[in-house]
């Protein structure tokens, strides 16, 4: 009787080929993950549009790609140009000693609010002097304005790489809309894991993607718009720049947008504009509280609520490892791990023990 062939050599070649395939995709991993997330968010819209086009998948996929392009890309082009200009202006302004004179003079006064701020500073070991304000402004210029300007201009100068990643992302979105269901079934048949477990991981990935983009993304953008509008109507400089910073800071739990608008309000009070500063703080506290505690939970859903500490670590760690897209990758990595850990606890723990 002929002995069956050993599967070990085949598995070795399969692992090697999989590693080589992963190395091919690794350079474009960000574009592929963004395509997966965007597709998962817009897939319900795709299903409705497909009914209108009487099941024509190719036409529906092309329409959705055009729709995503108009919704995301065109406003983004204007936004990046405006943000780049404001970031550079902010960098120049904070470098100028003349722009600090008003604050430095205010710090030398003996107003009631300044005395209270000094007492709070003494309690936490911070001295509010003209020198510390100048150092803080220089630090802000270096770490915020110049960083954003360099990042934006670097992306603009490397236009070929940007266009390549963007084209790949849109191309992937098209094929995910058209063949996503068939690709999912093929992968489920290929992977040596029970289908129900893969469905659970896939569902969590999809839910978390929607929570990040629809929940955190929309609420963060809304806070950024309202925050930037607050900077504009209260007479503060660089509303687009600080609105953008608020948008990203809104992803962080607990701290959120307050890391931007609280110092700005304090500066207004130090400069003697007490009513304006209090009004500015009240405006920002109001809209951020409404969005954080009323709007965001409804968008995300109770089922996708995650411990604030895990979210914080996921976002900060993700930014450190992957750059600005770590805001998305960090929580996704934690979600997938927690899902796999739950599957292990429920189905595999007794076998291992």
N, C-alpha and C positions, 0 to 999 in steps of 0.2 A: 504493500500500500504506500503510495507516495506521500511524503510528509508535507504538511502545509507550509507555505513560505512564512518566514518570520516577519512580523510587522515592524520590528525594531529599526532596520535600515530605512524603511519607508518613512517612519516617524522622524528619524534624524534628518532626512532630506526635506520633509515637510516643515520642520522647525527652522532649518537653515533658510529655506525659501521664504518662510513667513518673516524671519528677521530681515532678509534682504528687501522684501516688500515693504516692511515697516520703515526701513531706512529711506526708501523712495518717497514715502508719504510724510516722513517726519518734517522735512523742510516746509511743507505746506499744511502742517497740522492745524495751525490757527485758522486758516481759511476753511478747512474741512469742518472743524468743530463749529465755527460760526455758521457755516451752511447748514449743519445739522440742527442747530438751535433755532435759526430763522425759519427753517422748514417746519420744525415741530410747532412753532408759534402760529405760523400762517396755514398749517395744514387743514384746520377746520374751515377756513375761508376757501381753500382750494377745493374741498369736497362740495361746498355750496356752488362755487363757480362752475365746477364740472357738470353739475346738473343743468345749469343754464346753457352750457355748450353741448348738452346731450351726450355726455360721456366721452367727448373727444379729449383724450389725455394730452396729446401733443399741443393742441391749441390752448388748452387750459393752463398747461405748464408755462408756455410762452407768455400768456397773459399775466400770470402770477409773477414771473420774473420781471416783466415790464412794470407791474404795479409796485413791487418791492424796490425797484430801481428809482421810481418816481418818489416813493414815500421816504426812502432812506438816503439815497445818494445825493440827489439835487440839493436838499436843504443842508446836507453835511458839507458840501463844497463851499457854500456861502459861509457857514458857521466856522469852518477851519480857517478861512481867510481872515475873518473878523477877529477870531480868537488869537491868531498869530500876531496881528497888529497890536491888540490890546496887551498881550503878554510882553511884547517888546517895549511898548510905551511904559508899562508898569515897571519893567526892569530899569529903564532910564530914569523914571521919576524917583524911584526909591534910592537910586545911586546919588541923586542930587541932594546936597545939603540944604539947598533952599526949600525943598519940599518938606523938610523936617522942622523948619524954624517954628511953625505955628504950634506943633505938638510940643517941641522943646520949651517954648515960652510958657505954654499952658502947664507943663509939669513943674515949672518954677513958681507957680501961683499957689495960693493957700485956700482954694475953694473947698467947700464941704465935701463934695463928691471926690475930689482928689485926695483929701485926707482919709476918707473911707477906703479908697482904693489902695492907698499906701499901707493902711492897717492890715488889709487883707493880704497884700503883698508881703508884709513883715511876718504874718502868720505862716505863710507857705515858703518863706525864705527868698522872696523875689523883691528886688529893689527897683522902683520905678523912677529912673533918673533920665535926663536927656541922653546920657551915654548909652544906657541900656536900650532906649528906644532906637537910637541910631544903629546899634548892633543888630537889633531885631529886624529893622528895615533892610539892612544889608543882607541878613540871612534870608529874609523873604524874597528879596530880589534874586538871590542866587538859587534858592531852592524851589521857588514857584515860577516867577516870571521867566527867568533865563532857561529853566528846565523845560517849560512848556514851549517856549519859542524854539529851542534847539530840537525838541522832538518833532514839532510841526514842520520846521524847515528841513529837517533830515528826511522826513517822509516825502516832502515835495521834491527835494533834489534827487532822491532815488525813485524817480517816477516809474521807471521800468519795472522794478520789483513790486511797487504798489499795484500797477496795472495788471501784472501777472497774477498776483494773489487775488485781486478783485475779480478778474475774469474767471479764475478757477473757482472762486466762491459762487459766482452766479451760474457757472456751468454745472457745478455740483448741485445747486438748488434746483435747477431745471430737471436733472436726472433723478433727484430724490423725489420731486413731485411726480414725475412720470413713472418711475420704476421703484419707488421706495417700498411699497408693499411687497413686491416680489423679492427685492433684495433682503428685506427683513426675514421673510420665510426661508430663503436660501441659507442665510447665516444661522438661523435657528436649527435648521436641519444639519448644518455642518458642525456646529460646536457640540462637544460631548457633555452637555449640561441639560438637565430636564427643561422642557419647553416652558413650564409654568414658572420656573425660577428666572429664566431669561426674560419672560414677559414681565415679571416683577421688576427686574433691573431696568428694562426698557421703559416701563411705565414711570418709574421714579426719575429716570433721566429726562423723560419728556415733561413730567410735572415740574421738576426743578428748573429745567430750561425755561418753561413758561413763567415760573415764579420769578426767575432772575430778570428775564426780559420784560415781561408784562407787568409783574408786580413791582420789583425793585427798580427796573428800568423806567417805566412810565412814572412811578412816584418820584424817582430821583430827577427825571427830566422836568417834571412839574415843579418840584421844589427849586430846581435850578432856574427855571423861567421866572417863578415868583420871586426868588431871591435876587436874581439879576434885576428884575423890575424894581425891587425895593431899593437896591443900590442906586438905580437911576432916579427914582422919584424923591429919594432922600438926599440927592446931590452928591453921592459918593462916586469915585472914579472907577473905571474899568468894570462896568456891570456885566458884560459878556464873560470876561475872565473869571470874576468871582462867582457868577452864576454857574459856570462850568465846574469850578472847584466844589461848589455846593452840590451839584449833581453827583459827583463822584463820592463826596463825603457822606451823602445821604445813604449810600450803601452800607455804611458802618452802623451797627446797632448802638444804641445809647448815646454815643457822641454825636454822630450825624452832622447835620448842617450847622449845629451850634458852634463848631470849631471855627467857623468862618464869621457868622454874624455877631457872636458875642464880643470878640475883640473889636470888630468894626463899631458896634454900639458903644463900647467902653471908650474908644478913641473919640467918638463924637462928644461924649460926656466930658472927657478930659479937656477937650478943646473949648469947653464952656457952652456947648449946644445941648444943654440938659434935656429940654423938651424933645428936641429932634432925636437925640439918642434913645430916650425911653420909648418914643413912638416907633423908632426903627426896631428896637428889641421886641416890643409888643407885637408888631406886625409879623416879624419872623417867627416868634414863638407860636403865634396863632396858626399860621398856615402850615408850619412844620408839624404841629401837634395834630391838626386835623388830618393831614395826609398819613402820618406815622401810625396813629391810633384808630382812625376810622376808615380811611380809604385803602391803605396798603393791606391790612388783614383781609378785606373783602376781595381784593385782587389776587392775593396769594392763596387764600383759603387756609382753614385751620389745619388741614392735613399736612401742609408743607411747612408749618412753623418749625423752626430749628432753634436750638439753644443759642442764646445771644453770644456766649463765649465762643462756641464753635464757629458761628458765622464770622465773628471778629477775627479769630485765628485763621480761618479759611481765606478771608479777603486779604489780610495783611501778608500771610505766607504766600498766597497766590501772586500778589503783586511783586513780592521779592523774587519769586522763581520765574514768573512768566511776564512781568511787566504789567502794563495797565489792563491787559486781558485777564490777569489773575483775579480780577473782581468777579469774573464769570467762572474761571477754571477752579478756583479754590473751593467755593461752595459745592460745585459739581463733584469734585473729588471726594469731599466729605460725605456727600449724599450717597454716592455709589458705594463707598466703604461701609457706611451704616447699613445700607440695604443688604450688602453681602454678609455683614456681621449678623444681621437678623436672620438671614437664610441659614447661616451656619448654626446659630443658636437653636433654631427651630428644627433643623433636619439632620445636621451632621455631628453635633456635639456628643451625643451618646455613642456614636460609632467610634469617635476618636478616643473617648474615655474608655 
